[in-house]
Amino acid sequence: MTATEQHKLGKALWAIADKLRGSMMADDFRDYMLSFIFLRYLSEQYEEAVKRELGSDYPETSQDVMAKLKVNTPLQIWYEENPDDIVDFEQQMRRKAHYVILPKYLWGNIVELARTQDKELLDTLEKGFKYIEEQSFDSSFRGLFSEINLHSDKLGKTYGERNAMLCKVVTEISKGISEFSTSTDSLGDAYEYLIGEFAANSGQKAGEFYTPQMISSILSKIVSLDSQDPTTGKKTKIDRVLDFACGSGSLLLNVRHEMGKHGIGKIYGQEKNITTYNLARMNMLLHGVKDTEFEIHHGDSLLNDWDILNEMNPAKKIQFDAIVANPPFSYRWEPTEEMGKDFRFKNYGLAPKSAADFAFLLHGFHFLREDGTMAIILPHGVLFRGGKEELIRKKLLNDGNIDAVIGLPSNLFYSTGIPVCILVLKKCKKNDDVLFINASEYFEKGKRQNALRDSDVKRIVETYQYRKDVERYSRCVSMCEIKDNDYNLNISRYVSTAKEEAPINLAEVHKQLVDIDDKIEDARNRHNAFLKVLGLDLI
């Protein structure tokens, strides 16, 4: 499927969502819509794996035959004809496909129940989701549909109304998808498109889980470059990539896309919001990332409650080649005195309660490999605020850890209109200066949000890669100059976008004013002369 067709599929599915959700809030309806698309994907992938496993024994039957047999999926026929082989078959599928779905919970059966307005649809869906959570996968997929409440009044006041609503949603999704030839990537990209559209219609809540694609592209392209010499191009391999505030997982998927499917050893993500955590896991699978190729943890990064990040044995300590993140901006937190001794913060001090921006940064930075690259999106305040933040910024600069500061245009996010910056950090970098890029004036203006164009992204990445000095756009600044500015990293101090005004020739201006006065005097004299001729001496 081409990029245009993928976009059309996404738009078609969004049109369905927009039509069906009625008065329901976008972020509420999102969970139902995306879960059904995910179930469709799981079912399709599973049935393809079943076909390969059963080979010629797979029942190839028409819809008419299935209707006569009163079944809705070919696999249901096989189950009824081979009851003694089911246990061995499912064990084999767990080994090869890594999961199992019973025939009655497959998308084909769900669609047929919806088409016929079957009163059992709601119950079947509920049991199916529970089965997938508890029995299809291993324990890492528990709670995948935990936020899906099929008995919510938002779907209808009675069971019948809720069931009827679900019938409509499932039927419309099935029709919308059937018009396109879908693959893993195309359905995954359509899913990502829907996440973006739901984010656009969810107001402030959108900032919790979605990073606009173009901004994700900048971060992923930067961390994919060779750490010591970006001019040589991409790294050959990233063993581990981490996003400790991963939202729906779009940043991690962008890094994977940049490196290629086999360019990353394993993907790691952490997310505090349970709904968004489930979205991220679904998003990974929908993009063809196997369950063995990623690990998403539900927890609080600031509390560092992920066991694998708390290993004290240096031989077992986990570190990452690339780290990307878009944590909550200026998040209020409650650091304790004990946290000041935490291995992540003890050499820098704690970020203030009013803004955890540097706490998030230091959390990720601690787990960065010596030859790794970290790119994090933060509000501009981290560049110049004083107090504790100034001390942290000063140490990072003196240790040579801040590689680049990239200023982006305002109003790029759905959740806030403020301009943000990207900080690029390294533990061991080649250059002893800091690259400043002021990209604040390069964007496409939109009705609701501004957007970065492909050319804007390309310019930022190439400027970073080749460390270019461009008038009113970018400059490499020495540490001496930064120290002279009291470690203030306000971008406009180093790269101003203001155009220099042309010098004024005062003698020429004076001559012009004298000429103007002469013309005024001449006009006045001629005017008075006309008045005298008319007998109107008004002087």
Protein Blocks (a to p, Z undefined) as FASTA:
>chain_A
ZZklmmmmmmmmmmmmmmmnmmacfklmmmmmmmmmmmmmmmmmmmmmmmmmnmmmpccd
dfklmmmnopabfklmmmmmmmmlmmmmmmmmmmmnopacdfklgmklmmmmmmnopakl
mmmmmmmmmmmmmmmmcfklgoklmmpcfkbfklombfklmmmmmmmmmmmmmmmmmmpc
cdfklmmmmmmmmmmmmmmmnojmlmmmpccfklmmmmmmmmmpcfklmmnopafbdfba
cdfblmnommmmmmmmmnopklpfbdcdddfblklmmmmmmmmmmnopafklgccddddf
klopafklmcfblkloccdfbdcddddehiacdddfklmmpmklmmnopadfklcklmmm
mmmmmmpcfkbccdddddfklmmpghjllmmmmmmmmnopafbdcdddehkbfkbcbdcd
dddddfbdfbfcdcdddfklgccddfkbccddfklmmmmmmmmmnopacehkbccddfkl
mmmnoopabfklmmccbdcdddddfklmmmmmmmmmmmmmmmmmmmmmmmmmnopafZZ
